[in-house]
Amino acid sequence: MNMKQPATAFSFKKNTDVEALPHAVPGTPKPKPAAKPGRKPSSDAGVRQKQVSAYLAQPEWEDLERKLDGRPASTVLRNLILDYLKHG
């Protein structure tokens, strides 16, 4: 098998004659947020492993949605359950 050698050796050369972005300037790094968004670490009681579910009639669900005022239903219901457990 006869393989031809290139006439010149391959090399990377720096393009000194090209200015692609003359207005580009390195910016200052953005500050990192204080805390990550998303679920917070587990509570003092430990990891939440048990799920509670219930079915509501349509009028009951509409009343609950009205009371939530945009808050997550799971958080409100969990707080109600914890309050009930504390004060019985």
N, C-alpha and C positions, 0 to 999 in steps of 0.2 A: 504494500500500500504506500503510495507516494503522497505525502501531505506537503503543501506549499507553506512556506513561512511568510508572514507579513513583511512588507517592505520596511515598515518602521515599527518599533515596539509600542504597544498600547500604554498610554498613561493618562491620568486625569490631569487636566490643566485648569488653572483658575482663570475665569473669564474676567479680565481686568478692563476690557473695553465696553462692557455692558452694564448699564445702571437700570435695573428692572423697576425698582420702586424708589425714586429719589426722595420722595416725601416720607417714606417709612422711617420711623424712629422707634427704637425700643421703648416700650412703655414701662410704667412702674407696676410692680405686681399688685394684684387686687388682694385686699385683706381677706383672710378666711373667716367664715361665719363663726360665731361663738359656739354654736352647738349644731349638730346635725339635725336636719328635719326628719320627721317620721316618728315612729313609736318610741316612747321613752323607755329607759331600762325598767326591768320588772319591779313590782312593788315589794314592800317589806314582807308580804306574805309569800313571796316566791313567784315562780312562773305561773301564768294563768293557763291552766290546762283543761278546765271544764267549761263547757258551753251550756247556756240556758236559753231556751227558745220558747216562744208562745205565739199563738195565732190570735189575731184580732179581727173583728168584723170591720167592714169598710168604714162605717161611721166612727168606730172607736179609733181606727188608724188615722182618720182625718183629724179627729180631736187631738190625738197625740202629736201629729205633725205640726198642728197649730201651736201647741204648747212648747215644742222644741225650739222654735224661732231660729232655725238654721243650725242648731247644735247637733252633733252626732247622737243618734238614738242610743247607740251602745254605751256611750259615756254617761248619758243621763240615767239610763236604766241601771247601769252598774252602781252609780252613786246612790240611787234609790235603794238598791238591794243592800249596800253596805250600811246605809243609814238605818234601814230596818233591822239589820243584824245587831247594830250597836244599841239601839233604843227599843227593840222588840215591839 
